[in-house]
Amino acid sequence: MARILIIDDEETICQSMSLVGKRAGHEAVCERTLKDGLVRVAEEFDLVLLDVRLPDGNGLDVLPRIAQAPSRPEVIIMTGFGDPRGAELAIGHGAWDYIEKGASVKDITLALTRALEYRKQKKQAAAAGVVALKRENIIGNSARLNGCLDLVAKAAGSDAGVLILGETGTGKELFARAVHLNSKRAGRQFVVADCASLPETLVESLLFGHEKGAFTGAERAREGLVGEANGGTLFLDEIGELPHAAQKAFLRVLQERRFRPVGSNREVESDFRLVAATNRNLDEMVESGTFRGDLLFRLSTFVIELPPLRERLDDIKDLARFYMDRFCERYGLSPKGSCPEFMETLLAYPWPGNVREFINTIERSVLAARDEPILFAQHLPTHIRVQVAQEEVRRHHDRDSSIAPPPLPPSELPKLNEFRENVYADAEKRYLSDLMSLTGHDIAEACRLSGLSQSRLYALLKSHQLTR
């Protein structure tokens, strides 16, 4: 018998879903709000049936929190308003299924049964003593990250092709290495080929090798990357950059595991496992004719989509702690703590460069602090603090603009020039205050950011009675 939690504000839906669960031999519990549902999910549940539109929020927004509950329940999203984008978000965030409330009892029962069967198999595999996943330098425990690691574990158990998708800096090579390290090929070579740096005229030579004298400059025979990966894993990074002419040749290698070095009259075998990665949309490239659809099909038996850092904020603190300790050790510095504003700034910044940018930022902050024991927001790069401050000002402005104050009575309405001067003075003072706070009262940096001369800045600070 499984335990099912139903989170829905409609009494008839709660009753009907409870009946479906009980008829299947399970225990069903209902909650009518997200708040109560999130409290209840801390208990042991196998499955959560979650509505999208609830009185106190959107079910899709809390899906990651439910997925991270102690019992890690499977989640089926229920909605009375079918939306393809909602379905994409739900499945992308780990939901088992996305069903409309108008679906038949048979379809709902089938989805429920399949989800519970899947959960049962996962428990049996865990009980069988599965070895802990090797996740070298993959830091964090957010629901999105754990979903990707689950796929790594599944992919590592076979020799099927793996395609890793994600923005620049999300850690695609780290995940490729994790697939290799957790596979039966872990003791053999992990060979990296960056397709973006392969010269188009030499790509086949570099991939498949060549014989001595095969072309001008080939003074000796050379084994290609595919040959080097024999018995191990070949990682093709940025495969979307692989020249179109080379894609056909590589497709045959994938199918046959045989290739002919440039200038050779014999074929060579290579038993390699392929992992590929890209930050490009390969489906769109297939439609435009710049990437072969048959090659994409061969690549994508397993697809791992890595989330950008801005979508896994739960991992920020763990990442910060890990790299703070690493860089303190590397540079012979004593361990450091951090103030709340430091972490708040890290959480507020959108990280366009993802984890790669984050690591660089922590290193710069540690070096900026040197022997100081605490990292403050002022130790972060200026452009990060400026962008976070600007966004905060925009939010305040948008919030203030949405609340229109009541009009003043005629007797209290100031003259236009007086009103304009007061508004200008207040805005100028706020700007100067933010400027000095952002720069840590560094006059040279404040002049650079504001474009003011030093004498003009001093005069403005004095007129608004602001300390230097």
FIBA-501921 format. One record per residue (C-alpha): x, y, z; residue in one letter; residue number from 1. Coordinates in steps of 0.2 Angstrom, whole numbers. Layout:
N
r c1=X	c2=Y	c3=Z	residuo=A	num=NUM
...
***
This chain:
468
r c1=0	c2=0	c3=0	residuo=M	num=1
r c1=6	c2=17	c3=-5	residuo=A	num=2
r c1=3	c2=34	c3=3	residuo=R	num=3
r c1=-4	c2=48	c3=-9	residuo=I	num=4
r c1=-5	c2=66	c3=-5	residuo=L	num=5
r c1=-18	c2=76	c3=-15	residuo=I	num=6
r c1=-16	c2=95	c3=-15	residuo=I	num=7
r c1=-31	c2=103	c3=-23	residuo=D	num=8
r c1=-44	c2=117	c3=-18	residuo=D	num=9
r c1=-59	c2=108	c3=-26	residuo=E	num=10
r c1=-68	c2=97	c3=-14	residuo=E	num=11
r c1=-75	c2=86	c3=-29	residuo=T	num=12
r c1=-57	c2=83	c3=-36	residuo=I	num=13
r c1=-51	c2=79	c3=-19	residuo=C	num=14
r c1=-65	c2=66	c3=-16	residuo=Q	num=15
r c1=-63	c2=58	c3=-33	residuo=S	num=16
r c1=-44	c2=57	c3=-33	residuo=M	num=17
r c1=-46	c2=49	c3=-15	residuo=S	num=18
r c1=-58	c2=37	c3=-22	residuo=L	num=19
r c1=-47	c2=32	c3=-36	residuo=V	num=20
r c1=-32	c2=30	c3=-24	residuo=G	num=21
r c1=-42	c2=20	c3=-12	residuo=K	num=22
r c1=-49	c2=8	c3=-25	residuo=R	num=23
r c1=-31	c2=4	c3=-30	residuo=A	num=24
r c1=-28	c2=-1	c3=-12	residuo=G	num=25
r c1=-18	c2=15	c3=-7	residuo=H	num=26
r c1=-20	c2=28	c3=7	residuo=E	num=27
r c1=-25	c2=45	c3=1	residuo=A	num=28
r c1=-24	c2=62	c3=11	residuo=V	num=29
r c1=-30	c2=79	c3=5	residuo=C	num=30
r c1=-25	c2=96	c3=8	residuo=E	num=31
r c1=-33	c2=112	c3=1	residuo=R	num=32
r c1=-19	c2=124	c3=0	residuo=T	num=33
r c1=-1	c2=125	c3=-5	residuo=L	num=34
r c1=4	c2=130	c3=13	residuo=K	num=35
r c1=-4	c2=115	c3=21	residuo=D	num=36
r c1=2	c2=104	c3=7	residuo=G	num=37
r c1=20	c2=109	c3=10	residuo=L	num=38
r c1=18	c2=106	c3=28	residuo=V	num=39
r c1=11	c2=89	c3=26	residuo=R	num=40
r c1=23	c2=83	c3=12	residuo=V	num=41
r c1=37	c2=82	c3=26	residuo=A	num=42
r c1=28	c2=66	c3=31	residuo=E	num=43
r c1=32	c2=50	c3=21	residuo=E	num=44
r c1=22	c2=50	c3=5	residuo=F	num=45
r c1=25	c2=40	c3=-11	residuo=D	num=46
r c1=15	c2=51	c3=-23	residuo=L	num=47
r c1=9	c2=69	c3=-24	residuo=V	num=48
r c1=-6	c2=74	c3=-35	residuo=L	num=49
r c1=-3	c2=93	c3=-36	residuo=L	num=50
r c1=-15	c2=106	c3=-43	residuo=D	num=51
r c1=-8	c2=120	c3=-53	residuo=V	num=52
r c1=-20	c2=135	c3=-48	residuo=R	num=53
r c1=-22	c2=135	c3=-29	residuo=L	num=54
r c1=-28	c2=150	c3=-18	residuo=P	num=55
r c1=-11	c2=154	c3=-12	residuo=D	num=56
r c1=0	c2=151	c3=-27	residuo=G	num=57
r c1=5	c2=140	c3=-42	residuo=N	num=58
r c1=9	c2=122	c3=-40	residuo=G	num=59
r c1=23	c2=123	c3=-53	residuo=L	num=60
r c1=32	c2=135	c3=-42	residuo=D	num=61
r c1=34	c2=123	c3=-27	residuo=V	num=62
r c1=37	c2=108	c3=-38	residuo=L	num=63
r c1=56	c2=108	c3=-34	residuo=P	num=64
r c1=52	c2=109	c3=-15	residuo=R	num=65
r c1=40	c2=95	c3=-15	residuo=I	num=66
r c1=53	c2=84	c3=-25	residuo=A	num=67
r c1=66	c2=87	c3=-12	residuo=Q	num=68
r c1=54	c2=82	c3=3	residuo=A	num=69
r c1=62	c2=69	c3=14	residuo=P	num=70
r c1=53	c2=54	c3=5	residuo=S	num=71
r c1=57	c2=61	c3=-12	residuo=R	num=72
r c1=39	c2=57	c3=-19	residuo=P	num=73
r c1=34	c2=56	c3=-37	residuo=E	num=74
r c1=23	c2=70	c3=-42	residuo=V	num=75
r c1=9	c2=71	c3=-55	residuo=I	num=76
r c1=3	c2=88	c3=-60	residuo=I	num=77
r c1=-16	c2=90	c3=-62	residuo=M	num=78
r c1=-24	c2=105	c3=-70	residuo=T	num=79
r c1=-41	c2=111	c3=-77	residuo=G	num=80
r c1=-32	c2=122	c3=-89	residuo=F	num=81
r c1=-21	c2=113	c3=-102	residuo=G	num=82
r c1=-5	c2=122	c3=-106	residuo=D	num=83
r c1=9	c2=115	c3=-117	residuo=P	num=84
r c1=22	c2=127	c3=-108	residuo=R	num=85
r c1=15	c2=121	c3=-91	residuo=G	num=86
r c1=18	c2=103	c3=-97	residuo=A	num=87
r c1=35	c2=107	c3=-102	residuo=E	num=88
r c1=39	c2=116	c3=-85	residuo=L	num=89
r c1=32	c2=101	c3=-75	residuo=A	num=90
r c1=41	c2=87	c3=-84	residuo=I	num=91
r c1=57	c2=98	c3=-85	residuo=G	num=92
r c1=56	c2=100	c3=-66	residuo=H	num=93
r c1=54	c2=81	c3=-62	residuo=G	num=94
r c1=36	c2=78	c3=-62	residuo=A	num=95
r c1=31	c2=61	c3=-67	residuo=W	num=96
r c1=16	c2=66	c3=-78	residuo=D	num=97
r c1=5	c2=81	c3=-82	residuo=Y	num=98
r c1=-14	c2=77	c3=-84	residuo=I	num=99
r c1=-29	c2=87	c3=-86	residuo=E	num=100
r c1=-44	c2=85	c3=-74	residuo=K	num=101
r c1=-55	c2=80	c3=-87	residuo=G	num=102
r c1=-45	c2=65	c3=-91	residuo=A	num=103
r c1=-54	c2=48	c3=-89	residuo=S	num=104
r c1=-53	c2=38	c3=-72	residuo=V	num=105
r c1=-44	c2=25	c3=-82	residuo=K	num=106
r c1=-31	c2=37	c3=-88	residuo=D	num=107
r c1=-28	c2=44	c3=-71	residuo=I	num=108
r c1=-27	c2=27	c3=-63	residuo=T	num=109
r c1=-14	c2=21	c3=-76	residuo=L	num=110
r c1=-3	c2=37	c3=-73	residuo=A	num=111
r c1=-5	c2=34	c3=-54	residuo=L	num=112
r c1=0	c2=15	c3=-56	residuo=T	num=113
r c1=14	c2=18	c3=-67	residuo=R	num=114
r c1=22	c2=31	c3=-56	residuo=A	num=115
r c1=21	c2=20	c3=-41	residuo=L	num=116
r c1=28	c2=5	c3=-51	residuo=E	num=117
r c1=43	c2=16	c3=-56	residuo=Y	num=118
r c1=45	c2=22	c3=-37	residuo=R	num=119
r c1=45	c2=3	c3=-32	residuo=K	num=120
r c1=58	c2=-1	c3=-44	residuo=Q	num=121
r c1=69	c2=13	c3=-38	residuo=K	num=122
r c1=68	c2=8	c3=-20	residuo=K	num=123
r c1=72	c2=-10	c3=-25	residuo=Q	num=124
r c1=88	c2=-4	c3=-34	residuo=A	num=125
r c1=93	c2=6	c3=-19	residuo=A	num=126
r c1=90	c2=-9	c3=-8	residuo=A	num=127
r c1=101	c2=-20	c3=-19	residuo=A	num=128
r c1=116	c2=-9	c3=-14	residuo=G	num=129
r c1=119	c2=2	c3=-28	residuo=V	num=130
r c1=137	c2=10	c3=-26	residuo=V	num=131
r c1=137	c2=29	c3=-22	residuo=A	num=132
r c1=138	c2=40	c3=-37	residuo=L	num=133
r c1=155	c2=48	c3=-40	residuo=K	num=134
r c1=152	c2=66	c3=-43	residuo=R	num=135
r c1=169	c2=74	c3=-43	residuo=E	num=136
r c1=167	c2=93	c3=-41	residuo=N	num=137
r c1=148	c2=93	c3=-45	residuo=I	num=138
r c1=142	c2=103	c3=-30	residuo=I	num=139
r c1=124	c2=105	c3=-23	residuo=G	num=140
r c1=109	c2=95	c3=-19	residuo=N	num=141
r c1=95	c2=105	c3=-27	residuo=S	num=142
r c1=80	c2=95	c3=-35	residuo=A	num=143
r c1=86	c2=101	c3=-53	residuo=R	num=144
r c1=104	c2=95	c3=-50	residuo=L	num=145
r c1=99	c2=78	c3=-42	residuo=N	num=146
r c1=88	c2=75	c3=-57	residuo=G	num=147
r c1=103	c2=77	c3=-68	residuo=C	num=148
r c1=113	c2=66	c3=-57	residuo=L	num=149
r c1=99	c2=52	c3=-58	residuo=D	num=150
r c1=101	c2=53	c3=-77	residuo=L	num=151
r c1=120	c2=51	c3=-75	residuo=V	num=152
r c1=118	c2=35	c3=-65	residuo=A	num=153
r c1=106	c2=28	c3=-78	residuo=K	num=154
r c1=117	c2=33	c3=-92	residuo=A	num=155
r c1=133	c2=26	c3=-84	residuo=A	num=156
r c1=125	c2=8	c3=-83	residuo=G	num=157
r c1=125	c2=6	c3=-102	residuo=S	num=158
r c1=136	c2=11	c3=-117	residuo=D	num=159
r c1=122	c2=21	c3=-126	residuo=A	num=160
r c1=126	c2=38	c3=-132	residuo=G	num=161
r c1=124	c2=53	c3=-121	residuo=V	num=162
r c1=120	c2=71	c3=-126	residuo=L	num=163
r c1=123	c2=84	c3=-113	residuo=I	num=164
r c1=114	c2=101	c3=-116	residuo=L	num=165
r c1=116	c2=117	c3=-106	residuo=G	num=166
r c1=122	c2=135	c3=-107	residuo=E	num=167
r c1=140	c2=140	c3=-107	residuo=T	num=168
r c1=148	c2=137	c3=-90	residuo=G	num=169
r c1=135	c2=125	c3=-83	residuo=T	num=170
r c1=147	c2=111	c3=-81	residuo=G	num=171
r c1=145	c2=100	c3=-96	residuo=K	num=172
r c1=162	c2=92	c3=-96	residuo=E	num=173
r c1=160	c2=88	c3=-77	residuo=L	num=174
r c1=145	c2=78	c3=-81	residuo=F	num=175
r c1=153	c2=70	c3=-95	residuo=A	num=176
r c1=167	c2=64	c3=-84	residuo=R	num=177
r c1=154	c2=59	c3=-71	residuo=A	num=178
r c1=146	c2=47	c3=-84	residuo=V	num=179
r c1=163	c2=40	c3=-88	residuo=H	num=180
r c1=169	c2=38	c3=-70	residuo=L	num=181
r c1=153	c2=29	c3=-65	residuo=N	num=182
r c1=154	c2=17	c3=-80	residuo=S	num=183
r c1=163	c2=1	c3=-82	residuo=K	num=184
r c1=175	c2=11	c3=-93	residuo=R	num=185
r c1=181	c2=21	c3=-78	residuo=A	num=186
r c1=199	c2=14	c3=-78	residuo=G	num=187
r c1=202	c2=18	c3=-97	residuo=R	num=188
r c1=205	c2=34	c3=-106	residuo=Q	num=189
r c1=193	c2=49	c3=-106	residuo=F	num=190
r c1=197	c2=58	c3=-122	residuo=V	num=191
r c1=191	c2=76	c3=-125	residuo=V	num=192
r c1=189	c2=84	c3=-142	residuo=A	num=193
r c1=183	c2=102	c3=-143	residuo=D	num=194
r c1=174	c2=103	c3=-160	residuo=C	num=195
r c1=174	c2=122	c3=-159	residuo=A	num=196
r c1=193	c2=122	c3=-160	residuo=S	num=197
r c1=195	c2=108	c3=-174	residuo=L	num=198
r c1=202	c2=116	c3=-190	residuo=P	num=199
r c1=190	c2=111	c3=-204	residuo=E	num=200
r c1=204	c2=105	c3=-215	residuo=T	num=201
r c1=211	c2=94	c3=-202	residuo=L	num=202
r c1=196	c2=88	c3=-193	residuo=V	num=203
r c1=196	c2=70	c3=-200	residuo=E	num=204
r c1=215	c2=69	c3=-197	residuo=S	num=205
r c1=213	c2=74	c3=-179	residuo=L	num=206
r c1=198	c2=63	c3=-176	residuo=L	num=207
r c1=203	c2=47	c3=-186	residuo=F	num=208
r c1=222	c2=49	c3=-187	residuo=G	num=209
r c1=233	c2=49	c3=-202	residuo=H	num=210
r c1=248	c2=39	c3=-210	residuo=E	num=211
r c1=265	c2=47	c3=-213	residuo=K	num=212
r c1=265	c2=57	c3=-229	residuo=G	num=213
r c1=246	c2=57	c3=-230	residuo=A	num=214
r c1=247	c2=76	c3=-233	residuo=F	num=215
r c1=259	c2=90	c3=-232	residuo=T	num=216
r c1=267	c2=91	c3=-215	residuo=G	num=217
r c1=262	c2=74	c3=-210	residuo=A	num=218
r c1=280	c2=69	c3=-206	residuo=E	num=219
r c1=275	c2=54	c3=-195	residuo=R	num=220
r c1=259	c2=43	c3=-192	residuo=A	num=221
r c1=248	c2=49	c3=-179	residuo=R	num=222
r c1=233	c2=40	c3=-170	residuo=E	num=223
r c1=217	c2=50	c3=-169	residuo=G	num=224
r c1=206	c2=54	c3=-154	residuo=L	num=225
r c1=194	c2=41	c3=-159	residuo=V	num=226
r c1=208	c2=28	c3=-158	residuo=G	num=227
r c1=215	c2=35	c3=-142	residuo=E	num=228
r c1=197	c2=32	c3=-134	residuo=A	num=229
r c1=197	c2=14	c3=-138	residuo=N	num=230
r c1=190	c2=5	c3=-122	residuo=G	num=231
r c1=186	c2=22	c3=-114	residuo=G	num=232
r c1=175	c2=37	c3=-117	residuo=T	num=233
r c1=176	c2=50	c3=-131	residuo=L	num=234
r c1=169	c2=67	c3=-126	residuo=F	num=235
r c1=165	c2=78	c3=-141	residuo=L	num=236
r c1=162	c2=95	c3=-133	residuo=D	num=237
r c1=152	c2=108	c3=-143	residuo=E	num=238
r c1=147	c2=95	c3=-156	residuo=I	num=239
r c1=136	c2=108	c3=-164	residuo=G	num=240
r c1=152	c2=116	c3=-171	residuo=E	num=241
r c1=157	c2=100	c3=-180	residuo=L	num=242
r c1=159	c2=104	c3=-198	residuo=P	num=243
r c1=144	c2=97	c3=-209	residuo=H	num=244
r c1=156	c2=87	c3=-220	residuo=A	num=245
r c1=164	c2=78	c3=-205	residuo=A	num=246
r c1=146	c2=74	c3=-197	residuo=Q	num=247
r c1=143	c2=61	c3=-211	residuo=K	num=248
r c1=160	c2=52	c3=-208	residuo=A	num=249
r c1=158	c2=52	c3=-189	residuo=F	num=250
r c1=140	c2=45	c3=-191	residuo=L	num=251
r c1=147	c2=30	c3=-200	residuo=R	num=252
r c1=160	c2=28	c3=-186	residuo=V	num=253
r c1=147	c2=28	c3=-173	residuo=L	num=254
r c1=137	c2=14	c3=-182	residuo=Q	num=255
r c1=152	c2=3	c3=-186	residuo=E	num=256
r c1=165	c2=7	c3=-173	residuo=R	num=257
r c1=177	c2=6	c3=-188	residuo=R	num=258
r c1=186	c2=20	c3=-197	residuo=F	num=259
r c1=200	c2=23	c3=-209	residuo=R	num=260
r c1=214	c2=35	c3=-204	residuo=P	num=261
r c1=218	c2=48	c3=-218	residuo=V	num=262
r c1=230	c2=40	c3=-231	residuo=G	num=263
r c1=228	c2=23	c3=-225	residuo=S	num=264
r c1=221	c2=8	c3=-235	residuo=N	num=265
r c1=215	c2=-2	c3=-220	residuo=R	num=266
r c1=201	c2=1	c3=-207	residuo=E	num=267
r c1=204	c2=2	c3=-188	residuo=V	num=268
r c1=192	c2=-3	c3=-175	residuo=E	num=269
r c1=189	c2=7	c3=-159	residuo=S	num=270
r c1=177	c2=2	c3=-145	residuo=D	num=271
r c1=173	c2=19	c3=-138	residuo=F	num=272
r c1=158	c2=26	c3=-128	residuo=R	num=273
r c1=152	c2=43	c3=-135	residuo=L	num=274
r c1=147	c2=58	c3=-124	residuo=V	num=275
r c1=143	c2=74	c3=-133	residuo=A	num=276
r c1=139	c2=91	c3=-127	residuo=A	num=277
r c1=133	c2=108	c3=-134	residuo=T	num=278
r c1=125	c2=125	c3=-129	residuo=N	num=279
r c1=116	c2=126	c3=-146	residuo=R	num=280
r c1=99	c2=120	c3=-151	residuo=N	num=281
r c1=102	c2=105	c3=-162	residuo=L	num=282
r c1=84	c2=103	c3=-166	residuo=D	num=283
r c1=84	c2=120	c3=-174	residuo=E	num=284
r c1=100	c2=116	c3=-183	residuo=M	num=285
r c1=93	c2=100	c3=-190	residuo=V	num=286
r c1=78	c2=111	c3=-197	residuo=E	num=287
r c1=90	c2=123	c3=-205	residuo=S	num=288
r c1=100	c2=110	c3=-212	residuo=G	num=289
r c1=116	c2=113	c3=-203	residuo=T	num=290
r c1=116	c2=98	c3=-192	residuo=F	num=291
r c1=112	c2=80	c3=-198	residuo=R	num=292
r c1=96	c2=73	c3=-190	residuo=G	num=293
r c1=102	c2=55	c3=-191	residuo=D	num=294
r c1=118	c2=60	c3=-181	residuo=L	num=295
r c1=107	c2=69	c3=-168	residuo=L	num=296
r c1=97	c2=53	c3=-167	residuo=F	num=297
r c1=112	c2=42	c3=-163	residuo=R	num=298
r c1=119	c2=55	c3=-151	residuo=L	num=299
r c1=104	c2=57	c3=-140	residuo=S	num=300
r c1=99	c2=40	c3=-132	residuo=T	num=301
r c1=101	c2=48	c3=-115	residuo=F	num=302
r c1=99	c2=67	c3=-115	residuo=V	num=303
r c1=104	c2=77	c3=-99	residuo=I	num=304
r c1=99	c2=95	c3=-99	residuo=E	num=305
r c1=109	c2=105	c3=-86	residuo=L	num=306
r c1=100	c2=120	c3=-78	residuo=P	num=307
r c1=108	c2=137	c3=-78	residuo=P	num=308
r c1=114	c2=142	c3=-60	residuo=L	num=309
r c1=100	c2=155	c3=-59	residuo=R	num=310
r c1=88	c2=140	c3=-59	residuo=E	num=311
r c1=97	c2=131	c3=-45	residuo=R	num=312
r c1=99	c2=144	c3=-32	residuo=L	num=313
r c1=98	c2=131	c3=-18	residuo=D	num=314
r c1=115	c2=126	c3=-22	residuo=D	num=315
r c1=123	c2=144	c3=-21	residuo=I	num=316
r c1=128	c2=142	c3=-3	residuo=K	num=317
r c1=136	c2=125	c3=-5	residuo=D	num=318
r c1=145	c2=131	c3=-20	residuo=L	num=319
r c1=151	c2=146	c3=-11	residuo=A	num=320
r c1=157	c2=137	c3=4	residuo=R	num=321
r c1=166	c2=123	c3=-7	residuo=F	num=322
r c1=176	c2=136	c3=-17	residuo=Y	num=323
r c1=179	c2=148	c3=-3	residuo=M	num=324
r c1=188	c2=133	c3=6	residuo=D	num=325
r c1=197	c2=128	c3=-10	residuo=R	num=326
r c1=204	c2=145	c3=-14	residuo=F	num=327
r c1=209	c2=148	c3=4	residuo=C	num=328
r c1=219	c2=132	c3=4	residuo=E	num=329
r c1=226	c2=135	c3=-14	residuo=R	num=330
r c1=233	c2=152	c3=-9	residuo=Y	num=331
r c1=238	c2=148	c3=9	residuo=G	num=332
r c1=225	c2=159	c3=17	residuo=L	num=333
r c1=215	c2=155	c3=33	residuo=S	num=334
r c1=197	c2=149	c3=31	residuo=P	num=335
r c1=185	c2=163	c3=29	residuo=K	num=336
r c1=167	c2=166	c3=34	residuo=G	num=337
r c1=154	c2=177	c3=25	residuo=S	num=338
r c1=142	c2=190	c3=30	residuo=C	num=339
r c1=123	c2=189	c3=25	residuo=P	num=340
r c1=124	c2=203	c3=12	residuo=E	num=341
r c1=138	c2=193	c3=3	residuo=F	num=342
r c1=127	c2=178	c3=1	residuo=M	num=343
r c1=112	c2=189	c3=-3	residuo=E	num=344
r c1=121	c2=197	c3=-17	residuo=T	num=345
r c1=127	c2=180	c3=-24	residuo=L	num=346
r c1=108	c2=175	c3=-24	residuo=L	num=347
r c1=102	c2=190	c3=-32	residuo=A	num=348
r c1=114	c2=190	c3=-47	residuo=Y	num=349
r c1=108	c2=181	c3=-63	residuo=P	num=350
r c1=125	c2=173	c3=-67	residuo=W	num=351
r c1=125	c2=174	c3=-86	residuo=P	num=352
r c1=142	c2=164	c3=-85	residuo=G	num=353
r c1=134	c2=151	c3=-74	residuo=N	num=354
r c1=146	c2=140	c3=-62	residuo=V	num=355
r c1=161	c2=145	c3=-72	residuo=R	num=356
r c1=158	c2=164	c3=-68	residuo=E	num=357
r c1=153	c2=159	c3=-50	residuo=F	num=358
r c1=170	c2=151	c3=-47	residuo=I	num=359
r c1=180	c2=165	c3=-54	residuo=N	num=360
r c1=170	c2=177	c3=-43	residuo=T	num=361
r c1=173	c2=167	c3=-27	residuo=I	num=362
r c1=192	c2=167	c3=-32	residuo=E	num=363
r c1=192	c2=186	c3=-35	residuo=R	num=364
r c1=183	c2=189	c3=-18	residuo=S	num=365
r c1=195	c2=178	c3=-8	residuo=V	num=366
r c1=210	c2=186	c3=-16	residuo=L	num=367
r c1=202	c2=203	c3=-13	residuo=A	num=368
r c1=200	c2=199	c3=6	residuo=A	num=369
r c1=217	c2=191	c3=8	residuo=R	num=370
r c1=220	c2=190	c3=27	residuo=D	num=371
r c1=203	c2=197	c3=32	residuo=E	num=372
r c1=192	c2=183	c3=40	residuo=P	num=373
r c1=175	c2=188	c3=33	residuo=I	num=374
r c1=169	c2=190	c3=15	residuo=L	num=375
r c1=158	c2=206	c3=13	residuo=F	num=376
r c1=148	c2=211	c3=-2	residuo=A	num=377
r c1=162	c2=224	c3=-5	residuo=Q	num=378
r c1=174	c2=210	c3=-9	residuo=H	num=379
r c1=163	c2=205	c3=-24	residuo=L	num=380
r c1=168	c2=212	c3=-41	residuo=P	num=381
r c1=160	c2=230	c3=-44	residuo=T	num=382
r c1=150	c2=225	c3=-59	residuo=H	num=383
r c1=141	c2=212	c3=-49	residuo=I	num=384
r c1=136	c2=224	c3=-35	residuo=R	num=385
r c1=131	c2=237	c3=-47	residuo=V	num=386
r c1=120	c2=226	c3=-57	residuo=Q	num=387
r c1=111	c2=219	c3=-41	residuo=V	num=388
r c1=109	c2=237	c3=-34	residuo=A	num=389
r c1=102	c2=243	c3=-51	residuo=Q	num=390
r c1=89	c2=229	c3=-51	residuo=E	num=391
r c1=84	c2=232	c3=-33	residuo=E	num=392
r c1=82	c2=251	c3=-37	residuo=V	num=393
r c1=71	c2=245	c3=-52	residuo=R	num=394
r c1=60	c2=234	c3=-41	residuo=R	num=395
r c1=58	c2=248	c3=-29	residuo=H	num=396
r c1=53	c2=260	c3=-43	residuo=H	num=397
r c1=41	c2=247	c3=-51	residuo=D	num=398
r c1=33	c2=244	c3=-34	residuo=R	num=399
r c1=31	c2=262	c3=-29	residuo=D	num=400
r c1=24	c2=266	c3=-47	residuo=S	num=401
r c1=11	c2=253	c3=-45	residuo=S	num=402
r c1=4	c2=262	c3=-29	residuo=I	num=403
r c1=-2	c2=279	c3=-34	residuo=A	num=404
r c1=-3	c2=291	c3=-20	residuo=P	num=405
r c1=-19	c2=301	c3=-17	residuo=P	num=406
r c1=-19	c2=319	c3=-25	residuo=P	num=407
r c1=-14	c2=333	c3=-14	residuo=L	num=408
r c1=-27	c2=346	c3=-9	residuo=P	num=409
r c1=-25	c2=363	c3=-19	residuo=P	num=410
r c1=-18	c2=372	c3=-3	residuo=S	num=411
r c1=-4	c2=359	c3=-1	residuo=E	num=412
r c1=1	c2=358	c3=-20	residuo=L	num=413
r c1=19	c2=366	c3=-22	residuo=P	num=414
r c1=24	c2=376	c3=-37	residuo=K	num=415
r c1=31	c2=366	c3=-51	residuo=L	num=416
r c1=49	c2=373	c3=-50	residuo=N	num=417
r c1=49	c2=369	c3=-31	residuo=E	num=418
r c1=43	c2=352	c3=-34	residuo=F	num=419
r c1=55	c2=348	c3=-48	residuo=R	num=420
r c1=70	c2=354	c3=-37	residuo=E	num=421
r c1=64	c2=343	c3=-22	residuo=N	num=422
r c1=63	c2=328	c3=-33	residuo=V	num=423
r c1=79	c2=331	c3=-41	residuo=Y	num=424
r c1=88	c2=334	c3=-24	residuo=A	num=425
r c1=80	c2=318	c3=-17	residuo=D	num=426
r c1=85	c2=307	c3=-32	residuo=A	num=427
r c1=103	c2=315	c3=-32	residuo=E	num=428
r c1=105	c2=311	c3=-14	residuo=K	num=429
r c1=99	c2=293	c3=-16	residuo=R	num=430
r c1=111	c2=291	c3=-30	residuo=Y	num=431
r c1=126	c2=297	c3=-21	residuo=L	num=432
r c1=122	c2=286	c3=-6	residuo=S	num=433
r c1=120	c2=271	c3=-16	residuo=D	num=434
r c1=136	c2=275	c3=-26	residuo=L	num=435
r c1=147	c2=277	c3=-10	residuo=M	num=436
r c1=139	c2=261	c3=-2	residuo=S	num=437
r c1=143	c2=251	c3=-18	residuo=L	num=438
r c1=161	c2=257	c3=-19	residuo=T	num=439
r c1=165	c2=255	c3=-1	residuo=G	num=440
r c1=168	c2=274	c3=0	residuo=H	num=441
r c1=182	c2=272	c3=-12	residuo=D	num=442
r c1=182	c2=290	c3=-20	residuo=I	num=443
r c1=193	c2=285	c3=-35	residuo=A	num=444
r c1=181	c2=271	c3=-39	residuo=E	num=445
r c1=165	c2=282	c3=-36	residuo=A	num=446
r c1=172	c2=295	c3=-48	residuo=C	num=447
r c1=175	c2=281	c3=-62	residuo=R	num=448
r c1=158	c2=274	c3=-60	residuo=L	num=449
r c1=148	c2=291	c3=-59	residuo=S	num=450
r c1=159	c2=300	c3=-72	residuo=G	num=451
r c1=161	c2=315	c3=-59	residuo=L	num=452
r c1=177	c2=324	c3=-56	residuo=S	num=453
r c1=184	c2=322	c3=-38	residuo=Q	num=454
r c1=181	c2=340	c3=-34	residuo=S	num=455
r c1=163	c2=339	c3=-40	residuo=R	num=456
r c1=160	c2=323	c3=-30	residuo=L	num=457
r c1=166	c2=331	c3=-14	residuo=Y	num=458
r c1=155	c2=346	c3=-17	residuo=A	num=459
r c1=140	c2=335	c3=-20	residuo=L	num=460
r c1=143	c2=325	c3=-4	residuo=L	num=461
r c1=145	c2=340	c3=6	residuo=K	num=462
r c1=129	c2=348	c3=0	residuo=S	num=463
r c1=119	c2=333	c3=4	residuo=H	num=464
r c1=128	c2=330	c3=21	residuo=Q	num=465
r c1=134	c2=313	c3=16	residuo=L	num=466
r c1=150	c2=306	c3=24	residuo=T	num=467
r c1=165	c2=302	c3=13	residuo=R	num=468
***
